[in-house]
């Protein structure tokens, strides 16, 4: 199951209609899976997209993905990070 779909499923485990007695246990399991597996997987997939864009594989043929990456690069937090850390290159 793709990591984003798994994240959606696990984020709903501790919510109704889960039985109220099981919600704390289900929530603890879900948080553990998200922290130890899903978070790193999603970060890795996003890094792949960044690397693909840096190598020219993401262009006008993927307009939504390109728009998403450009929005991330235009975000003030990203701009501050680049200003503080300097330019970077994903692949040398």
PDB file of N, CA, C and O in Angstrom:
ATOM      1  N   UNK A   1       0.857  -1.170   0.000  1.00  0.00           N
ATOM      2  CA  UNK A   1       0.000   0.000   0.000  1.00  0.00           C
ATOM      3  C   UNK A   1       0.906   1.237   0.000  1.00  0.00           C
ATOM      4  O   UNK A   1       1.836   1.311   0.803  1.00  0.00           O
ATOM      5  N   UNK A   2       0.654   2.196  -0.876  1.00  0.00           N
ATOM      6  CA  UNK A   2       1.494   3.391  -0.906  1.00  0.00           C
ATOM      7  C   UNK A   2       1.505   4.113   0.448  1.00  0.00           C
ATOM      8  O   UNK A   2       0.497   4.143   1.154  1.00  0.00           O
ATOM      9  N   UNK A   3       2.655   4.690   0.797  1.00  0.00           N
ATOM     10  CA  UNK A   3       2.796   5.317   2.110  1.00  0.00           C
ATOM     11  C   UNK A   3       1.764   6.394   2.429  1.00  0.00           C
ATOM     12  O   UNK A   3       1.324   6.490   3.575  1.00  0.00           O
ATOM     13  N   UNK A   4       1.366   7.206   1.454  1.00  0.00           N
ATOM     14  CA  UNK A   4       0.382   8.253   1.758  1.00  0.00           C
ATOM     15  C   UNK A   4      -0.981   7.666   2.107  1.00  0.00           C
ATOM     16  O   UNK A   4      -1.672   8.187   2.982  1.00  0.00           O
ATOM     17  N   UNK A   5      -1.369   6.598   1.437  1.00  0.00           N
ATOM     18  CA  UNK A   5      -2.627   5.939   1.766  1.00  0.00           C
ATOM     19  C   UNK A   5      -2.538   5.274   3.140  1.00  0.00           C
ATOM     20  O   UNK A   5      -3.483   5.329   3.927  1.00  0.00           O
ATOM     21  N   UNK A   6      -1.399   4.651   3.418  1.00  0.00           N
ATOM     22  CA  UNK A   6      -1.210   4.048   4.742  1.00  0.00           C
ATOM     23  C   UNK A   6      -1.276   5.115   5.835  1.00  0.00           C
ATOM     24  O   UNK A   6      -1.847   4.888   6.901  1.00  0.00           O
ATOM     25  N   UNK A   7      -0.684   6.281   5.558  1.00  0.00           N
ATOM     26  CA  UNK A   7      -0.728   7.376   6.530  1.00  0.00           C
ATOM     27  C   UNK A   7      -2.172   7.788   6.811  1.00  0.00           C
ATOM     28  O   UNK A   7      -2.542   8.022   7.961  1.00  0.00           O
ATOM     29  N   UNK A   8      -2.977   7.874   5.766  1.00  0.00           N
ATOM     30  CA  UNK A   8      -4.386   8.212   5.934  1.00  0.00           C
ATOM     31  C   UNK A   8      -5.096   7.169   6.787  1.00  0.00           C
ATOM     32  O   UNK A   8      -5.825   7.522   7.714  1.00  0.00           O
ATOM     33  N   UNK A   9      -4.895   5.909   6.491  1.00  0.00           N
ATOM     34  CA  UNK A   9      -5.545   4.832   7.247  1.00  0.00           C
ATOM     35  C   UNK A   9      -5.101   4.850   8.706  1.00  0.00           C
ATOM     36  O   UNK A   9      -5.940   4.794   9.605  1.00  0.00           O
ATOM     37  N   UNK A  10      -3.806   4.926   8.952  1.00  0.00           N
ATOM     38  CA  UNK A  10      -3.309   4.895  10.322  1.00  0.00           C
ATOM     39  C   UNK A  10      -3.693   6.146  11.106  1.00  0.00           C
ATOM     40  O   UNK A  10      -3.838   6.088  12.327  1.00  0.00           O
ATOM     41  N   UNK A  11      -3.860   7.279  10.418  1.00  0.00           N
ATOM     42  CA  UNK A  11      -4.264   8.496  11.136  1.00  0.00           C
ATOM     43  C   UNK A  11      -5.709   8.415  11.618  1.00  0.00           C
ATOM     44  O   UNK A  11      -6.107   9.184  12.494  1.00  0.00           O
ATOM     45  N   UNK A  12      -6.495   7.507  11.067  1.00  0.00           N
ATOM     46  CA  UNK A  12      -7.910   7.366  11.451  1.00  0.00           C
ATOM     47  C   UNK A  12      -8.142   6.234  12.445  1.00  0.00           C
ATOM     48  O   UNK A  12      -9.271   6.046  12.896  1.00  0.00           O
ATOM     49  N   UNK A  13      -7.116   5.483  12.797  1.00  0.00           N
ATOM     50  CA  UNK A  13      -7.314   4.310  13.653  1.00  0.00           C
ATOM     51  C   UNK A  13      -7.874   4.625  15.032  1.00  0.00           C
ATOM     52  O   UNK A  13      -8.667   3.846  15.560  1.00  0.00           O
ATOM     53  N   UNK A  14      -7.492   5.722  15.618  1.00  0.00           N
ATOM     54  CA  UNK A  14      -7.938   6.022  16.979  1.00  0.00           C
ATOM     55  C   UNK A  14      -9.227   6.850  17.017  1.00  0.00           C
ATOM     56  O   UNK A  14      -9.606   7.360  18.071  1.00  0.00           O
ATOM     57  N   UNK A  15      -9.886   6.982  15.889  1.00  0.00           N
ATOM     58  CA  UNK A  15     -11.128   7.756  15.812  1.00  0.00           C
ATOM     59  C   UNK A  15     -12.331   6.815  15.705  1.00  0.00           C
ATOM     60  O   UNK A  15     -12.178   5.659  15.310  1.00  0.00           O
ATOM     61  N   UNK A  16     -13.532   7.306  16.056  1.00  0.00           N
ATOM     62  CA  UNK A  16     -14.730   6.481  15.856  1.00  0.00           C
ATOM     63  C   UNK A  16     -14.827   6.075  14.396  1.00  0.00           C
ATOM     64  O   UNK A  16     -14.436   6.861  13.534  1.00  0.00           O
ATOM     65  N   UNK A  17     -15.317   4.918  14.082  1.00  0.00           N
ATOM     66  CA  UNK A  17     -16.100   3.989  14.875  1.00  0.00           C
ATOM     67  C   UNK A  17     -15.283   2.966  15.674  1.00  0.00           C
ATOM     68  O   UNK A  17     -15.846   1.974  16.139  1.00  0.00           O
ATOM     69  N   UNK A  18     -13.990   3.176  15.844  1.00  0.00           N
ATOM     70  CA  UNK A  18     -13.190   2.282  16.681  1.00  0.00           C
ATOM     71  C   UNK A  18     -13.792   2.262  18.083  1.00  0.00           C
ATOM     72  O   UNK A  18     -14.168   3.309  18.612  1.00  0.00           O
ATOM     73  N   UNK A  19     -13.885   1.078  18.687  1.00  0.00           N
ATOM     74  CA  UNK A  19     -14.426   0.976  20.041  1.00  0.00           C
ATOM     75  C   UNK A  19     -13.575   1.813  20.981  1.00  0.00           C
ATOM     76  O   UNK A  19     -12.349   1.823  20.881  1.00  0.00           O
ATOM     77  N   UNK A  20     -14.233   2.512  21.892  1.00  0.00           N
ATOM     78  CA  UNK A  20     -13.546   3.466  22.751  1.00  0.00           C
ATOM     79  C   UNK A  20     -12.478   2.804  23.610  1.00  0.00           C
ATOM     80  O   UNK A  20     -11.480   3.447  23.932  1.00  0.00           O
ATOM     81  N   UNK A  21     -12.649   1.554  23.989  1.00  0.00           N
ATOM     82  CA  UNK A  21     -11.630   0.870  24.791  1.00  0.00           C
ATOM     83  C   UNK A  21     -10.352   0.602  24.002  1.00  0.00           C
ATOM     84  O   UNK A  21      -9.260   0.559  24.569  1.00  0.00           O
ATOM     85  N   UNK A  22     -10.495   0.426  22.716  1.00  0.00           N
ATOM     86  CA  UNK A  22      -9.344   0.104  21.874  1.00  0.00           C
ATOM     87  C   UNK A  22      -8.666   1.336  21.280  1.00  0.00           C
ATOM     88  O   UNK A  22      -7.557   1.230  20.755  1.00  0.00           O
ATOM     89  N   UNK A  23      -9.306   2.498  21.351  1.00  0.00           N
ATOM     90  CA  UNK A  23      -8.749   3.706  20.731  1.00  0.00           C
ATOM     91  C   UNK A  23      -7.343   4.052  21.220  1.00  0.00           C
ATOM     92  O   UNK A  23      -6.482   4.353  20.392  1.00  0.00           O
ATOM     93  N   UNK A  24      -7.067   4.022  22.542  1.00  0.00           N
ATOM     94  CA  UNK A  24      -5.699   4.356  22.970  1.00  0.00           C
ATOM     95  C   UNK A  24      -4.656   3.390  22.412  1.00  0.00           C
ATOM     96  O   UNK A  24      -3.580   3.814  21.990  1.00  0.00           O
ATOM     97  N   UNK A  25      -4.969   2.095  22.408  1.00  0.00           N
ATOM     98  CA  UNK A  25      -4.031   1.110  21.879  1.00  0.00           C
ATOM     99  C   UNK A  25      -3.854   1.297  20.371  1.00  0.00           C
ATOM    100  O   UNK A  25      -2.730   1.279  19.868  1.00  0.00           O
ATOM    101  N   UNK A  26      -4.944   1.472  19.664  1.00  0.00           N
ATOM    102  CA  UNK A  26      -4.867   1.675  18.219  1.00  0.00           C
ATOM    103  C   UNK A  26      -4.097   2.954  17.894  1.00  0.00           C
ATOM    104  O   UNK A  26      -3.305   2.985  16.952  1.00  0.00           O
ATOM    105  N   UNK A  27      -4.330   4.001  18.671  1.00  0.00           N
ATOM    106  CA  UNK A  27      -3.609   5.260  18.461  1.00  0.00           C
ATOM    107  C   UNK A  27      -2.121   5.109  18.702  1.00  0.00           C
ATOM    108  O   UNK A  27      -1.313   5.663  17.956  1.00  0.00           O
ATOM    109  N   UNK A  28      -1.746   4.364  19.738  1.00  0.00           N
ATOM    110  CA  UNK A  28      -0.333   4.150  20.035  1.00  0.00           C
ATOM    111  C   UNK A  28       0.344   3.345  18.923  1.00  0.00           C
ATOM    112  O   UNK A  28       1.463   3.654  18.515  1.00  0.00           O
ATOM    113  N   UNK A  29      -0.339   2.326  18.446  1.00  0.00           N
ATOM    114  CA  UNK A  29       0.205   1.526  17.345  1.00  0.00           C
ATOM    115  C   UNK A  29       0.361   2.385  16.096  1.00  0.00           C
ATOM    116  O   UNK A  29       1.390   2.341  15.422  1.00  0.00           O
ATOM    117  N   UNK A  30      -0.676   3.168  15.798  1.00  0.00           N
ATOM    118  CA  UNK A  30      -0.645   4.019  14.606  1.00  0.00           C
ATOM    119  C   UNK A  30       0.491   5.030  14.681  1.00  0.00           C
ATOM    120  O   UNK A  30       1.198   5.236  13.695  1.00  0.00           O
ATOM    121  N   UNK A  31       0.676   5.666  15.837  1.00  0.00           N
ATOM    122  CA  UNK A  31       1.762   6.642  15.977  1.00  0.00           C
ATOM    123  C   UNK A  31       3.122   5.987  15.803  1.00  0.00           C
ATOM    124  O   UNK A  31       4.022   6.560  15.190  1.00  0.00           O
ATOM    125  N   UNK A  32       3.269   4.774  16.349  1.00  0.00           N
ATOM    126  CA  UNK A  32       4.530   4.060  16.197  1.00  0.00           C
ATOM    127  C   UNK A  32       4.836   3.735  14.746  1.00  0.00           C
ATOM    128  O   UNK A  32       5.967   3.907  14.293  1.00  0.00           O
ATOM    129  N   UNK A  33       3.831   3.265  14.016  1.00  0.00           N
ATOM    130  CA  UNK A  33       4.020   2.938  12.599  1.00  0.00           C
ATOM    131  C   UNK A  33       4.324   4.203  11.800  1.00  0.00           C
ATOM    132  O   UNK A  33       5.193   4.200  10.928  1.00  0.00           O
ATOM    133  N   UNK A  34       3.607   5.280  12.102  1.00  0.00           N
ATOM    134  CA  UNK A  34       3.840   6.525  11.378  1.00  0.00           C
ATOM    135  C   UNK A  34       5.241   7.066  11.650  1.00  0.00           C
ATOM    136  O   UNK A  34       5.914   7.544  10.737  1.00  0.00           O
ATOM    137  N   UNK A  35       5.674   6.990  12.895  1.00  0.00           N
ATOM    138  CA  UNK A  35       6.987   7.544  13.243  1.00  0.00           C
ATOM    139  C   UNK A  35       8.126   6.684  12.704  1.00  0.00           C
ATOM    140  O   UNK A  35       9.095   7.207  12.155  1.00  0.00           O
ATOM    141  N   UNK A  36       8.011   5.372  12.859  1.00  0.00           N
ATOM    142  CA  UNK A  36       9.145   4.516  12.505  1.00  0.00           C
ATOM    143  C   UNK A  36       9.171   4.088  11.044  1.00  0.00           C
ATOM    144  O   UNK A  36      10.238   3.772  10.517  1.00  0.00           O
ATOM    145  N   UNK A  37       8.018   4.070  10.378  1.00  0.00           N
ATOM    146  CA  UNK A  37       7.997   3.588   8.999  1.00  0.00           C
ATOM    147  C   UNK A  37       7.470   4.623   8.005  1.00  0.00           C
ATOM    148  O   UNK A  37       8.156   4.975   7.045  1.00  0.00           O
ATOM    149  N   UNK A  38       6.254   5.105   8.237  1.00  0.00           N
ATOM    150  CA  UNK A  38       5.617   5.959   7.243  1.00  0.00           C
ATOM    151  C   UNK A  38       6.318   7.303   7.079  1.00  0.00           C
ATOM    152  O   UNK A  38       6.516   7.759   5.953  1.00  0.00           O
ATOM    153  N   UNK A  39       6.692   7.938   8.177  1.00  0.00           N
ATOM    154  CA  UNK A  39       7.385   9.226   8.084  1.00  0.00           C
ATOM    155  C   UNK A  39       8.648   9.132   7.245  1.00  0.00           C
ATOM    156  O   UNK A  39       8.818   9.914   6.309  1.00  0.00           O
ATOM    157  N   UNK A  40       9.547   8.187   7.557  1.00  0.00           N
ATOM    158  CA  UNK A  40      10.752   8.053   6.731  1.00  0.00           C
ATOM    159  C   UNK A  40      10.452   7.701   5.271  1.00  0.00           C
ATOM    160  O   UNK A  40      11.125   8.200   4.369  1.00  0.00           O
ATOM    161  N   UNK A  41       9.459   6.854   5.030  1.00  0.00           N
ATOM    162  CA  UNK A  41       9.112   6.490   3.659  1.00  0.00           C
ATOM    163  C   UNK A  41       8.604   7.691   2.869  1.00  0.00           C
ATOM    164  O   UNK A  41       8.996   7.897   1.720  1.00  0.00           O
ATOM    165  N   UNK A  42       7.735   8.478   3.486  1.00  0.00           N
ATOM    166  CA  UNK A  42       7.189   9.649   2.794  1.00  0.00           C
ATOM    167  C   UNK A  42       8.299  10.665   2.523  1.00  0.00           C
ATOM    168  O   UNK A  42       8.363  11.242   1.438  1.00  0.00           O
ATOM    169  N   UNK A  43       9.174  10.884   3.510  1.00  0.00           N
ATOM    170  CA  UNK A  43      10.297  11.809   3.295  1.00  0.00           C
ATOM    171  C   UNK A  43      11.195  11.320   2.155  1.00  0.00           C
ATOM    172  O   UNK A  43      11.673  12.124   1.354  1.00  0.00           O
ATOM    173  N   UNK A  44      11.425  10.008   2.079  1.00  0.00           N
ATOM    174  CA  UNK A  44      12.251   9.453   1.011  1.00  0.00           C
ATOM    175  C   UNK A  44      11.588   9.646  -0.349  1.00  0.00           C
ATOM    176  O   UNK A  44      12.262   9.984  -1.321  1.00  0.00           O
ATOM    177  N   UNK A  45      10.277   9.435  -0.429  1.00  0.00           N
ATOM    178  CA  UNK A  45       9.577   9.629  -1.694  1.00  0.00           C
ATOM    179  C   UNK A  45       9.625  11.098  -2.135  1.00  0.00           C
ATOM    180  O   UNK A  45       9.801  11.386  -3.319  1.00  0.00           O
ATOM    181  N   UNK A  46       9.470  12.013  -1.191  1.00  0.00           N
ATOM    182  CA  UNK A  46       9.553  13.434  -1.523  1.00  0.00           C
ATOM    183  C   UNK A  46      10.968  13.781  -1.993  1.00  0.00           C
ATOM    184  O   UNK A  46      11.139  14.577  -2.917  1.00  0.00           O
ATOM    185  N   UNK A  47      11.974  13.187  -1.362  1.00  0.00           N
ATOM    186  CA  UNK A  47      13.358  13.415  -1.796  1.00  0.00           C
ATOM    187  C   UNK A  47      13.578  12.895  -3.213  1.00  0.00           C
ATOM    188  O   UNK A  47      14.309  13.509  -3.991  1.00  0.00           O
ATOM    189  N   UNK A  48      12.953  11.771  -3.554  1.00  0.00           N
ATOM    190  CA  UNK A  48      13.048  11.259  -4.920  1.00  0.00           C
ATOM    191  C   UNK A  48      12.470  12.269  -5.902  1.00  0.00           C
ATOM    192  O   UNK A  48      13.038  12.497  -6.970  1.00  0.00           O
ATOM    193  N   UNK A  49      11.328  12.879  -5.538  1.00  0.00           N
ATOM    194  CA  UNK A  49      10.711  13.861  -6.432  1.00  0.00           C
ATOM    195  C   UNK A  49      11.606  15.074  -6.595  1.00  0.00           C
ATOM    196  O   UNK A  49      11.747  15.600  -7.699  1.00  0.00           O
ATOM    197  N   UNK A  50      12.221  15.527  -5.490  1.00  0.00           N
ATOM    198  CA  UNK A  50      13.153  16.663  -5.566  1.00  0.00           C
ATOM    199  C   UNK A  50      14.325  16.307  -6.475  1.00  0.00           C
ATOM    200  O   UNK A  50      14.721  17.106  -7.323  1.00  0.00           O
ATOM    201  N   UNK A  51      14.880  15.105  -6.298  1.00  0.00           N
ATOM    202  CA  UNK A  51      16.021  14.690  -7.131  1.00  0.00           C
ATOM    203  C   UNK A  51      15.614  14.588  -8.591  1.00  0.00           C
ATOM    204  O   UNK A  51      16.379  14.973  -9.475  1.00  0.00           O
ATOM    205  N   UNK A  52      14.413  14.070  -8.856  1.00  0.00           N
ATOM    206  CA  UNK A  52      13.941  13.961 -10.236  1.00  0.00           C
ATOM    207  C   UNK A  52      13.793  15.344 -10.858  1.00  0.00           C
ATOM    208  O   UNK A  52      14.114  15.534 -12.032  1.00  0.00           O
ATOM    209  N   UNK A  53      13.314  16.301 -10.088  1.00  0.00           N
ATOM    210  CA  UNK A  53      13.175  17.667 -10.595  1.00  0.00           C
ATOM    211  C   UNK A  53      14.551  18.274 -10.846  1.00  0.00           C
ATOM    212  O   UNK A  53      14.754  18.950 -11.853  1.00  0.00           O
ATOM    213  N   UNK A  54      15.490  18.040  -9.946  1.00  0.00           N
ATOM    214  CA  UNK A  54      16.835  18.589 -10.099  1.00  0.00           C
ATOM    215  C   UNK A  54      17.531  18.027 -11.338  1.00  0.00           C
ATOM    216  O   UNK A  54      18.371  18.702 -11.934  1.00  0.00           O
ATOM    217  N   UNK A  55      17.192  16.802 -11.729  1.00  0.00           N
ATOM    218  CA  UNK A  55      17.803  16.178 -12.891  1.00  0.00           C
ATOM    219  C   UNK A  55      17.009  16.413 -14.179  1.00  0.00           C
ATOM    220  O   UNK A  55      17.381  15.905 -15.237  1.00  0.00           O
ATOM    221  N   UNK A  56      15.913  17.183 -14.095  1.00  0.00           N
ATOM    222  CA  UNK A  56      15.160  17.542 -15.278  1.00  0.00           C
ATOM    223  C   UNK A  56      14.090  16.550 -15.686  1.00  0.00           C
ATOM    224  O   UNK A  56      13.576  16.636 -16.802  1.00  0.00           O
ATOM    225  N   UNK A  57      13.736  15.612 -14.822  1.00  0.00           N
ATOM    226  CA  UNK A  57      12.711  14.631 -15.156  1.00  0.00           C
ATOM    227  C   UNK A  57      11.293  15.117 -14.877  1.00  0.00           C
ATOM    228  O   UNK A  57      10.327  14.514 -15.344  1.00  0.00           O
ATOM    229  N   UNK A  58      11.163  16.191 -14.128  1.00  0.00           N
ATOM    230  CA  UNK A  58       9.846  16.760 -13.849  1.00  0.00           C
ATOM    231  C   UNK A  58       9.784  18.098 -14.574  1.00  0.00           C
ATOM    232  O   UNK A  58      10.546  19.021 -14.285  1.00  0.00           O
ATOM    233  N   UNK A  59       8.863  18.178 -15.515  1.00  0.00           N
ATOM    234  CA  UNK A  59       8.734  19.392 -16.313  1.00  0.00           C
ATOM    235  C   UNK A  59       7.258  19.615 -16.633  1.00  0.00           C
ATOM    236  O   UNK A  59       6.389  19.162 -15.889  1.00  0.00           O
ATOM    237  N   UNK A  60       6.975  20.298 -17.713  1.00  0.00           N
ATOM    238  CA  UNK A  60       5.595  20.658 -18.060  1.00  0.00           C
ATOM    239  C   UNK A  60       4.711  19.443 -18.315  1.00  0.00           C
ATOM    240  O   UNK A  60       3.487  19.572 -18.334  1.00  0.00           O
ATOM    241  N   UNK A  61       5.305  18.263 -18.513  1.00  0.00           N
ATOM    242  CA  UNK A  61       4.495  17.051 -18.713  1.00  0.00           C
ATOM    243  C   UNK A  61       3.860  16.570 -17.418  1.00  0.00           C
ATOM    244  O   UNK A  61       2.930  15.765 -17.448  1.00  0.00           O
ATOM    245  N   UNK A  62       4.351  17.055 -16.281  1.00  0.00           N
ATOM    246  CA  UNK A  62       3.778  16.749 -14.964  1.00  0.00           C
ATOM    247  C   UNK A  62       3.403  18.072 -14.298  1.00  0.00           C
ATOM    248  O   UNK A  62       4.036  18.462 -13.317  1.00  0.00           O
ATOM    249  N   UNK A  63       2.402  18.759 -14.804  1.00  0.00           N
ATOM    250  CA  UNK A  63       2.120  20.127 -14.350  1.00  0.00           C
ATOM    251  C   UNK A  63       1.758  20.225 -12.868  1.00  0.00           C
ATOM    252  O   UNK A  63       2.158  21.183 -12.207  1.00  0.00           O
ATOM    253  N   UNK A  64       1.025  19.274 -12.342  1.00  0.00           N
ATOM    254  CA  UNK A  64       0.632  19.362 -10.926  1.00  0.00           C
ATOM    255  C   UNK A  64       1.833  19.120 -10.011  1.00  0.00           C
ATOM    256  O   UNK A  64       1.992  19.797  -8.996  1.00  0.00           O
ATOM    257  N   UNK A  65       2.661  18.168 -10.369  1.00  0.00           N
ATOM    258  CA  UNK A  65       3.859  17.899  -9.565  1.00  0.00           C
ATOM    259  C   UNK A  65       4.826  19.074  -9.638  1.00  0.00           C
ATOM    260  O   UNK A  65       5.408  19.468  -8.627  1.00  0.00           O
ATOM    261  N   UNK A  66       4.994  19.624 -10.813  1.00  0.00           N
ATOM    262  CA  UNK A  66       5.863  20.786 -10.968  1.00  0.00           C
ATOM    263  C   UNK A  66       5.323  21.973 -10.170  1.00  0.00           C
ATOM    264  O   UNK A  66       6.086  22.667  -9.499  1.00  0.00           O
ATOM    265  N   UNK A  67       4.022  22.207 -10.240  1.00  0.00           N
ATOM    266  CA  UNK A  67       3.420  23.309  -9.476  1.00  0.00           C
ATOM    267  C   UNK A  67       3.610  23.098  -7.980  1.00  0.00           C
ATOM    268  O   UNK A  67       3.868  24.048  -7.240  1.00  0.00           O
ATOM    269  N   UNK A  68       3.484  21.856  -7.541  1.00  0.00           N
ATOM    270  CA  UNK A  68       3.671  21.545  -6.113  1.00  0.00           C
ATOM    271  C   UNK A  68       5.110  21.832  -5.687  1.00  0.00           C
ATOM    272  O   UNK A  68       5.340  22.444  -4.644  1.00  0.00           O
ATOM    273  N   UNK A  69       6.077  21.390  -6.492  1.00  0.00           N
ATOM    274  CA  UNK A  69       7.478  21.649  -6.156  1.00  0.00           C
ATOM    275  C   UNK A  69       7.796  23.138  -6.181  1.00  0.00           C
ATOM    276  O   UNK A  69       8.517  23.634  -5.315  1.00  0.00           O
ATOM    277  N   UNK A  70       7.263  23.854  -7.166  1.00  0.00           N
ATOM    278  CA  UNK A  70       7.501  25.296  -7.220  1.00  0.00           C
ATOM    279  C   UNK A  70       6.865  26.003  -6.027  1.00  0.00           C
ATOM    280  O   UNK A  70       7.419  26.977  -5.517  1.00  0.00           O
ATOM    281  N   UNK A  71       5.700  25.519  -5.576  1.00  0.00           N
ATOM    282  CA  UNK A  71       5.065  26.107  -4.392  1.00  0.00           C
ATOM    283  C   UNK A  71       5.911  25.870  -3.152  1.00  0.00           C
ATOM    284  O   UNK A  71       6.023  26.751  -2.300  1.00  0.00           O
ATOM    285  N   UNK A  72       6.508  24.690  -3.044  1.00  0.00           N
ATOM    286  CA  UNK A  72       7.400  24.413  -1.909  1.00  0.00           C
ATOM    287  C   UNK A  72       8.597  25.349  -1.953  1.00  0.00           C
ATOM    288  O   UNK A  72       8.975  25.923  -0.931  1.00  0.00           O
ATOM    289  N   UNK A  73       9.193  25.506  -3.122  1.00  0.00           N
ATOM    290  CA  UNK A  73      10.366  26.382  -3.241  1.00  0.00           C
ATOM    291  C   UNK A  73      10.022  27.841  -2.991  1.00  0.00           C
ATOM    292  O   UNK A  73      10.881  28.610  -2.561  1.00  0.00           O
ATOM    293  N   UNK A  74       8.783  28.236  -3.253  1.00  0.00           N
ATOM    294  CA  UNK A  74       8.358  29.615  -3.026  1.00  0.00           C
ATOM    295  C   UNK A  74       7.915  29.861  -1.588  1.00  0.00           C
ATOM    296  O   UNK A  74       7.727  31.010  -1.188  1.00  0.00           O
ATOM    297  N   UNK A  75       7.747  28.805  -0.816  1.00  0.00           N
ATOM    298  CA  UNK A  75       7.269  28.941   0.569  1.00  0.00           C
ATOM    299  C   UNK A  75       8.298  29.708   1.403  1.00  0.00           C
ATOM    300  O   UNK A  75       9.498  29.465   1.277  1.00  0.00           O
ATOM    301  N   UNK A  76       7.839  30.634   2.254  1.00  0.00           N
ATOM    302  CA  UNK A  76       8.769  31.432   3.059  1.00  0.00           C
ATOM    303  C   UNK A  76       9.719  30.595   3.915  1.00  0.00           C
ATOM    304  O   UNK A  76      10.877  30.974   4.087  1.00  0.00           O
ATOM    305  N   UNK A  77       9.263  29.486   4.446  1.00  0.00           N
ATOM    306  CA  UNK A  77      10.145  28.644   5.277  1.00  0.00           C
ATOM    307  C   UNK A  77      11.279  28.055   4.432  1.00  0.00           C
ATOM    308  O   UNK A  77      12.419  27.967   4.890  1.00  0.00           O
ATOM    309  N   UNK A  78      10.966  27.659   3.217  1.00  0.00           N
ATOM    310  CA  UNK A  78      11.998  27.127   2.325  1.00  0.00           C
ATOM    311  C   UNK A  78      12.983  28.232   1.958  1.00  0.00           C
ATOM    312  O   UNK A  78      14.193  28.009   1.912  1.00  0.00           O
ATOM    313  N   UNK A  79      12.458  29.415   1.699  1.00  0.00           N
ATOM    314  CA  UNK A  79      13.318  30.548   1.365  1.00  0.00           C
ATOM    315  C   UNK A  79      14.257  30.891   2.521  1.00  0.00           C
ATOM    316  O   UNK A  79      15.439  31.163   2.312  1.00  0.00           O
ATOM    317  N   UNK A  80      13.717  30.876   3.750  1.00  0.00           N
ATOM    318  CA  UNK A  80      14.558  31.151   4.925  1.00  0.00           C
ATOM    319  C   UNK A  80      15.639  30.087   5.089  1.00  0.00           C
ATOM    320  O   UNK A  80      16.787  30.407   5.397  1.00  0.00           O
ATOM    321  N   UNK A  81      15.274  28.832   4.886  1.00  0.00           N
ATOM    322  CA  UNK A  81      16.246  27.746   5.019  1.00  0.00           C
ATOM    323  C   UNK A  81      17.361  27.895   3.996  1.00  0.00           C
ATOM    324  O   UNK A  81      18.530  27.681   4.317  1.00  0.00           O
ATOM    325  N   UNK A  82      17.013  28.257   2.773  1.00  0.00           N
ATOM    326  CA  UNK A  82      18.042  28.449   1.753  1.00  0.00           C
ATOM    327  C   UNK A  82      18.915  29.662   2.057  1.00  0.00           C
ATOM    328  O   UNK A  82      20.124  29.645   1.824  1.00  0.00           O
ATOM    329  N   UNK A  83      18.293  30.705   2.575  1.00  0.00           N
ATOM    330  CA  UNK A  83      19.071  31.895   2.923  1.00  0.00           C
ATOM    331  C   UNK A  83      20.052  31.583   4.048  1.00  0.00           C
ATOM    332  O   UNK A  83      21.179  32.077   4.049  1.00  0.00           O
ATOM    333  N   UNK A  84      19.629  30.776   4.991  1.00  0.00           N
ATOM    334  CA  UNK A  84      20.480  30.439   6.127  1.00  0.00           C
ATOM    335  C   UNK A  84      21.533  29.388   5.755  1.00  0.00           C
ATOM    336  O   UNK A  84      22.696  29.508   6.143  1.00  0.00           O
ATOM    337  N   UNK A  85      21.127  28.370   5.011  1.00  0.00           N
ATOM    338  CA  UNK A  85      22.036  27.271   4.702  1.00  0.00           C
ATOM    339  C   UNK A  85      22.779  27.410   3.393  1.00  0.00           C
ATOM    340  O   UNK A  85      23.742  26.685   3.148  1.00  0.00           O
ATOM    341  N   UNK A  86      22.348  28.329   2.550  1.00  0.00           N
ATOM    342  CA  UNK A  86      22.983  28.509   1.260  1.00  0.00           C
ATOM    343  C   UNK A  86      22.419  27.563   0.216  1.00  0.00           C
ATOM    344  O   UNK A  86      21.603  26.695   0.526  1.00  0.00           O
ATOM    345  N   UNK A  87      22.855  27.736  -1.015  1.00  0.00           N
ATOM    346  CA  UNK A  87      22.345  26.883  -2.083  1.00  0.00           C
ATOM    347  C   UNK A  87      22.789  25.431  -1.887  1.00  0.00           C
ATOM    348  O   UNK A  87      23.784  25.148  -1.220  1.00  0.00           O
ATOM    349  N   UNK A  88      22.030  24.537  -2.482  1.00  0.00           N
ATOM    350  CA  UNK A  88      22.369  23.119  -2.353  1.00  0.00           C
ATOM    351  C   UNK A  88      22.194  22.436  -3.691  1.00  0.00           C
ATOM    352  O   UNK A  88      21.511  22.934  -4.586  1.00  0.00           O
ATOM    353  N   UNK A  89      22.818  21.303  -3.801  1.00  0.00           N
ATOM    354  CA  UNK A  89      22.674  20.478  -4.992  1.00  0.00           C
ATOM    355  C   UNK A  89      22.395  19.062  -4.515  1.00  0.00           C
ATOM    356  O   UNK A  89      23.157  18.502  -3.726  1.00  0.00           O
ATOM    357  N   UNK A  90      21.303  18.490  -4.995  1.00  0.00           N
ATOM    358  CA  UNK A  90      20.958  17.145  -4.551  1.00  0.00           C
ATOM    359  C   UNK A  90      21.879  16.108  -5.144  1.00  0.00           C
ATOM    360  O   UNK A  90      22.213  15.122  -4.486  1.00  0.00           O
ATOM    361  N   UNK A  91      22.291  16.317  -6.373  1.00  0.00           N
ATOM    362  CA  UNK A  91      23.145  15.349  -7.054  1.00  0.00           C
ATOM    363  C   UNK A  91      24.357  16.078  -7.618  1.00  0.00           C
ATOM    364  O   UNK A  91      24.219  17.077  -8.323  1.00  0.00           O
ATOM    365  N   UNK A  92      25.516  15.583  -7.310  1.00  0.00           N
ATOM    366  CA  UNK A  92      26.748  16.225  -7.807  1.00  0.00           C
ATOM    367  C   UNK A  92      27.239  15.533  -9.048  1.00  0.00           C
ATOM    368  O   UNK A  92      28.260  15.927  -9.611  1.00  0.00           O
TER     369      UNK A  92
END
